[in-house]
Amino acid sequence: MNRLCGALAIVVDLKGRFLLGHSAHVAELADAAARLAGVDAADRGRLDGTGYHRGAASADLPQLARLLGAADVFAALTEDRPTRPARTPADAARELLAEAATGRLDRDACGAVVEPAGLPRPRAAWPCDLTDREVDVLRLTARGLSNRKIADELVVSPRTVETHLAHIYDKTGRRTRAGAAVFAMEHDLIR
């Protein structure tokens, strides 16, 4: 079956000089991304993109279809097209992640696709758009440290810690240290 699909992909790619090798490129990226995502070999051989062309929401698509969609976009961006030259892998990764930020592609799938291309896998966004420093403050707050102890630990002023806590409360909708600690546990932010 895989040989038949490979033969069909070659025929499709021959339809235009700018698509030559595109299907194989997509398949390589999708397979490598699926392997990194922990998908077993049997399931990786059934990547078919079902639903991708129908504009289905990311959450409605199986993981393999989301990986295939991200691989297709990344491959297309790194290949020459009649209207533009191929982008570098780093530029393609930035564009792919921008698509993920708008919700058009799955962020985790995009991250998994850029990694086999030799680029660092982007860190997943923190819940409620918390910054890295806010997460640091939240973790220490959840452990029961005072503002002074948090400031000492992070080498900042206690006033800076207060500012971060205010932002954390605003972003998470929690109003107490205990509420913030519960938020941290609910979102698996405690190491």
C-alpha positions as YAML, in Angstrom:
chain: A
units: angstrom
residues:
- id: 1
  name: MET
  ca: [0.00, 0.00, 0.00]
- id: 2
  name: ASN
  ca: [2.82, 2.41, 0.85]
- id: 3
  name: ARG
  ca: [4.45, 1.72, -2.52]
- id: 4
  name: LEU
  ca: [1.19, 2.49, -4.33]
- id: 5
  name: CYS
  ca: [0.78, 5.74, -2.40]
- id: 6
  name: GLY
  ca: [4.39, 6.64, -3.17]
- id: 7
  name: ALA
  ca: [3.82, 6.02, -6.88]
- id: 8
  name: LEU
  ca: [0.68, 8.16, -6.86]
- id: 9
  name: ALA
  ca: [2.56, 10.94, -5.07]
- id: 10
  name: ILE
  ca: [5.26, 10.90, -7.75]
- id: 11
  name: VAL
  ca: [2.64, 11.18, -10.50]
- id: 12
  name: VAL
  ca: [0.96, 14.09, -8.73]
- id: 13
  name: ASP
  ca: [4.32, 15.82, -8.22]
- id: 14
  name: LEU
  ca: [5.05, 15.50, -11.96]
- id: 15
  name: LYS
  ca: [2.05, 17.73, -12.72]
- id: 16
  name: GLY
  ca: [4.13, 20.83, -12.12]
- id: 17
  name: ARG
  ca: [7.84, 21.48, -12.01]
- id: 18
  name: PHE
  ca: [7.50, 23.34, -8.71]
- id: 19
  name: LEU
  ca: [5.88, 20.34, -7.02]
- id: 20
  name: LEU
  ca: [8.60, 17.86, -7.98]
- id: 21
  name: GLY
  ca: [9.57, 16.04, -4.77]
- id: 22
  name: HIS
  ca: [7.04, 17.91, -2.62]
- id: 23
  name: SER
  ca: [5.08, 14.82, -1.58]
- id: 24
  name: ALA
  ca: [8.22, 12.97, -0.51]
- id: 25
  name: HIS
  ca: [9.42, 16.05, 1.39]
- id: 26
  name: VAL
  ca: [6.09, 16.29, 3.22]
- id: 27
  name: ALA
  ca: [6.13, 12.57, 3.99]
- id: 28
  name: GLU
  ca: [9.66, 12.75, 5.44]
- id: 29
  name: LEU
  ca: [8.83, 15.73, 7.65]
- id: 30
  name: ALA
  ca: [5.52, 14.25, 8.82]
- id: 31
  name: ASP
  ca: [7.10, 10.87, 9.59]
- id: 32
  name: ALA
  ca: [9.98, 12.43, 11.54]
- id: 33
  name: ALA
  ca: [7.60, 14.72, 13.44]
- id: 34
  name: ALA
  ca: [5.29, 11.81, 14.26]
- id: 35
  name: ARG
  ca: [8.26, 9.75, 15.47]
- id: 36
  name: LEU
  ca: [9.33, 12.62, 17.76]
- id: 37
  name: ALA
  ca: [5.74, 12.94, 18.98]
- id: 38
  name: GLY
  ca: [5.80, 9.28, 20.04]
- id: 39
  name: VAL
  ca: [3.50, 7.89, 17.34]
- id: 40
  name: ASP
  ca: [4.22, 4.21, 16.71]
- id: 41
  name: ALA
  ca: [5.44, 3.00, 13.31]
- id: 42
  name: ALA
  ca: [2.16, 1.34, 12.31]
- id: 43
  name: ASP
  ca: [0.20, 4.54, 12.82]
- id: 44
  name: ARG
  ca: [2.85, 6.66, 11.08]
- id: 45
  name: GLY
  ca: [2.28, 4.55, 7.89]
- id: 46
  name: ARG
  ca: [-1.39, 5.69, 7.80]
- id: 47
  name: LEU
  ca: [-0.77, 9.49, 7.59]
- id: 48
  name: ASP
  ca: [-3.42, 10.60, 5.10]
- id: 49
  name: GLY
  ca: [-4.37, 14.23, 5.90]
- id: 50
  name: THR
  ca: [-8.05, 13.37, 6.29]
- id: 51
  name: GLY
  ca: [-9.91, 16.55, 7.09]
- id: 52
  name: TYR
  ca: [-7.04, 18.93, 6.35]
- id: 53
  name: HIS
  ca: [-8.47, 20.13, 3.06]
- id: 54
  name: ARG
  ca: [-11.94, 20.64, 4.54]
- id: 55
  name: GLY
  ca: [-10.89, 23.46, 6.82]
- id: 56
  name: ALA
  ca: [-11.67, 21.48, 9.96]
- id: 57
  name: ALA
  ca: [-10.65, 22.97, 13.29]
- id: 58
  name: SER
  ca: [-7.36, 21.71, 14.69]
- id: 59
  name: ALA
  ca: [-9.06, 20.12, 17.69]
- id: 60
  name: ASP
  ca: [-11.31, 18.13, 15.33]
- id: 61
  name: LEU
  ca: [-8.38, 16.57, 13.48]
- id: 62
  name: PRO
  ca: [-6.42, 13.55, 14.64]
- id: 63
  name: GLN
  ca: [-2.82, 14.22, 15.70]
- id: 64
  name: LEU
  ca: [-1.46, 12.62, 12.53]
- id: 65
  name: ALA
  ca: [-3.54, 14.88, 10.28]
- id: 66
  name: ARG
  ca: [-2.33, 17.97, 12.19]
- id: 67
  name: LEU
  ca: [1.27, 16.80, 11.75]
- id: 68
  name: LEU
  ca: [0.72, 16.21, 8.05]
- id: 69
  name: GLY
  ca: [-0.81, 19.67, 7.62]
- id: 70
  name: ALA
  ca: [2.12, 21.37, 9.35]
- id: 71
  name: ALA
  ca: [4.61, 19.30, 7.34]
- id: 72
  name: ASP
  ca: [2.88, 20.27, 4.09]
- id: 73
  name: VAL
  ca: [3.09, 23.99, 4.87]
- id: 74
  name: PHE
  ca: [6.72, 23.80, 6.03]
- id: 75
  name: ALA
  ca: [7.75, 21.79, 2.96]
- id: 76
  name: ALA
  ca: [5.98, 24.22, 0.63]
- id: 77
  name: LEU
  ca: [7.67, 27.19, 2.30]
- id: 78
  name: THR
  ca: [11.15, 25.66, 1.88]
- id: 79
  name: GLU
  ca: [10.63, 24.83, -1.80]
- id: 80
  name: ASP
  ca: [10.83, 27.18, -4.79]
- id: 81
  name: ARG
  ca: [7.49, 28.36, -6.14]
- id: 82
  name: PRO
  ca: [6.66, 30.33, -9.30]
- id: 83
  name: THR
  ca: [5.91, 33.45, -7.24]
- id: 84
  name: ARG
  ca: [8.83, 33.26, -4.80]
- id: 85
  name: PRO
  ca: [12.10, 31.50, -4.04]
- id: 86
  name: ALA
  ca: [12.38, 28.89, -1.30]
- id: 87
  name: ARG
  ca: [12.60, 30.30, 2.21]
- id: 88
  name: THR
  ca: [15.34, 29.26, 4.60]
- id: 89
  name: PRO
  ca: [14.29, 26.68, 7.20]
- id: 90
  name: ALA
  ca: [14.51, 29.35, 9.93]
- id: 91
  name: ASP
  ca: [12.26, 31.76, 7.96]
- id: 92
  name: ALA
  ca: [9.84, 28.93, 7.18]
- id: 93
  name: ALA
  ca: [9.73, 27.97, 10.86]
- id: 94
  name: ARG
  ca: [8.91, 31.57, 11.84]
- id: 95
  name: GLU
  ca: [6.13, 31.70, 9.26]
- id: 96
  name: LEU
  ca: [4.80, 28.29, 10.29]
- id: 97
  name: LEU
  ca: [4.69, 29.33, 13.95]
- id: 98
  name: ALA
  ca: [2.98, 32.59, 12.98]
- id: 99
  name: GLU
  ca: [0.28, 30.48, 11.31]
- id: 100
  name: ALA
  ca: [-0.01, 28.48, 14.52]
- id: 101
  name: ALA
  ca: [-0.31, 31.68, 16.57]
- id: 102
  name: THR
  ca: [-3.34, 32.70, 14.52]
- id: 103
  name: GLY
  ca: [-4.92, 29.29, 15.04]
- id: 104
  name: ARG
  ca: [-4.71, 28.17, 11.40]
- id: 105
  name: LEU
  ca: [-2.29, 25.35, 12.32]
- id: 106
  name: ASP
  ca: [-1.72, 23.33, 15.47]
- id: 107
  name: ARG
  ca: [1.19, 24.76, 17.53]
- id: 108
  name: ASP
  ca: [2.38, 21.38, 18.82]
- id: 109
  name: ALA
  ca: [2.33, 19.90, 15.32]
- id: 110
  name: CYS
  ca: [4.30, 22.87, 13.98]
- id: 111
  name: GLY
  ca: [6.85, 22.49, 16.76]
- id: 112
  name: ALA
  ca: [7.23, 18.81, 16.00]
- id: 113
  name: VAL
  ca: [7.78, 19.56, 12.28]
- id: 114
  name: VAL
  ca: [10.51, 22.18, 12.72]
- id: 115
  name: GLU
  ca: [12.58, 19.95, 15.01]
- id: 116
  name: PRO
  ca: [13.51, 17.32, 12.37]
- id: 117
  name: ALA
  ca: [14.39, 20.20, 10.07]
- id: 118
  name: GLY
  ca: [17.25, 20.95, 12.47]
- id: 119
  name: LEU
  ca: [15.63, 23.87, 14.25]
- id: 120
  name: PRO
  ca: [14.92, 24.18, 17.97]
- id: 121
  name: ARG
  ca: [11.44, 23.09, 18.97]
- id: 122
  name: PRO
  ca: [9.54, 26.13, 20.22]
- id: 123
  name: ARG
  ca: [8.36, 26.11, 23.81]
- id: 124
  name: ALA
  ca: [4.64, 25.82, 24.20]
- id: 125
  name: ALA
  ca: [2.95, 29.03, 25.27]
- id: 126
  name: TRP
  ca: [2.19, 29.38, 28.97]
- id: 127
  name: PRO
  ca: [-1.49, 29.39, 29.94]
- id: 128
  name: CYS
  ca: [-3.23, 32.79, 30.00]
- id: 129
  name: ASP
  ca: [-0.23, 34.29, 28.14]
- id: 130
  name: LEU
  ca: [1.91, 34.29, 31.27]
- id: 131
  name: THR
  ca: [5.52, 35.28, 30.68]
- id: 132
  name: ASP
  ca: [8.46, 33.09, 31.67]
- id: 133
  name: ARG
  ca: [9.19, 35.37, 34.64]
- id: 134
  name: GLU
  ca: [5.55, 35.35, 35.75]
- id: 135
  name: VAL
  ca: [5.63, 31.55, 35.74]
- id: 136
  name: ASP
  ca: [8.80, 31.66, 37.85]
- id: 137
  name: VAL
  ca: [7.06, 33.95, 40.36]
- id: 138
  name: LEU
  ca: [3.90, 31.82, 40.27]
- id: 139
  name: ARG
  ca: [5.85, 28.63, 41.02]
- id: 140
  name: LEU
  ca: [7.59, 30.19, 44.01]
- id: 141
  name: THR
  ca: [4.34, 31.74, 45.23]
- id: 142
  name: ALA
  ca: [2.66, 28.35, 45.03]
- id: 143
  name: ARG
  ca: [5.46, 26.92, 47.20]
- id: 144
  name: GLY
  ca: [4.52, 29.45, 49.90]
- id: 145
  name: LEU
  ca: [7.48, 31.80, 49.63]
- id: 146
  name: SER
  ca: [7.02, 35.42, 50.69]
- id: 147
  name: ASN
  ca: [7.58, 38.27, 48.24]
- id: 148
  name: ARG
  ca: [10.96, 38.95, 49.93]
- id: 149
  name: LYS
  ca: [12.04, 35.30, 49.53]
- id: 150
  name: ILE
  ca: [10.87, 35.23, 45.92]
- id: 151
  name: ALA
  ca: [12.79, 38.46, 45.25]
- id: 152
  name: ASP
  ca: [15.94, 36.98, 46.79]
- id: 153
  name: GLU
  ca: [15.55, 33.77, 44.80]
- id: 154
  name: LEU
  ca: [15.04, 35.60, 41.47]
- id: 155
  name: VAL
  ca: [17.46, 38.45, 42.25]
- id: 156
  name: VAL
  ca: [14.84, 41.17, 41.79]
- id: 157
  name: SER
  ca: [13.21, 43.67, 44.13]
- id: 158
  name: PRO
  ca: [10.15, 42.80, 46.22]
- id: 159
  name: ARG
  ca: [8.30, 45.55, 44.32]
- id: 160
  name: THR
  ca: [9.02, 43.72, 41.04]
- id: 161
  name: VAL
  ca: [7.59, 40.55, 42.58]
- id: 162
  name: GLU
  ca: [4.44, 42.51, 43.55]
- id: 163
  name: THR
  ca: [4.10, 43.75, 39.98]
- id: 164
  name: HIS
  ca: [4.46, 40.22, 38.59]
- id: 165
  name: LEU
  ca: [1.89, 38.92, 41.08]
- id: 166
  name: ALA
  ca: [-0.55, 41.65, 40.04]
- id: 167
  name: HIS
  ca: [-0.13, 40.59, 36.41]
- id: 168
  name: ILE
  ca: [-0.57, 36.93, 37.36]
- id: 169
  name: TYR
  ca: [-3.79, 37.73, 39.23]
- id: 170
  name: ASP
  ca: [-5.12, 39.75, 36.29]
- id: 171
  name: LYS
  ca: [-4.24, 37.15, 33.66]
- id: 172
  name: THR
  ca: [-5.44, 34.10, 35.60]
- id: 173
  name: GLY
  ca: [-8.51, 35.67, 37.18]
- id: 174
  name: ARG
  ca: [-7.30, 34.56, 40.61]
- id: 175
  name: ARG
  ca: [-7.15, 37.08, 43.44]
- id: 176
  name: THR
  ca: [-5.22, 35.29, 46.19]
- id: 177
  name: ARG
  ca: [-1.94, 33.46, 46.59]
- id: 178
  name: ALA
  ca: [-3.89, 30.27, 47.29]
- id: 179
  name: GLY
  ca: [-5.94, 30.79, 44.12]
- id: 180
  name: ALA
  ca: [-2.75, 31.32, 42.14]
- id: 181
  name: ALA
  ca: [-1.31, 28.11, 43.64]
- id: 182
  name: VAL
  ca: [-4.42, 26.19, 42.58]
- id: 183
  name: PHE
  ca: [-4.09, 27.66, 39.07]
- id: 184
  name: ALA
  ca: [-0.45, 26.50, 38.95]
- id: 185
  name: MET
  ca: [-1.45, 22.98, 39.96]
- id: 186
  name: GLU
  ca: [-4.40, 22.87, 37.54]
- id: 187
  name: HIS
  ca: [-2.08, 23.81, 34.66]
- id: 188
  name: ASP
  ca: [0.78, 21.54, 35.73]
- id: 189
  name: LEU
  ca: [3.16, 24.45, 36.28]
- id: 190
  name: ILE
  ca: [4.65, 23.05, 39.49]
- id: 191
  name: ARG
  ca: [7.87, 21.22, 38.80]
...
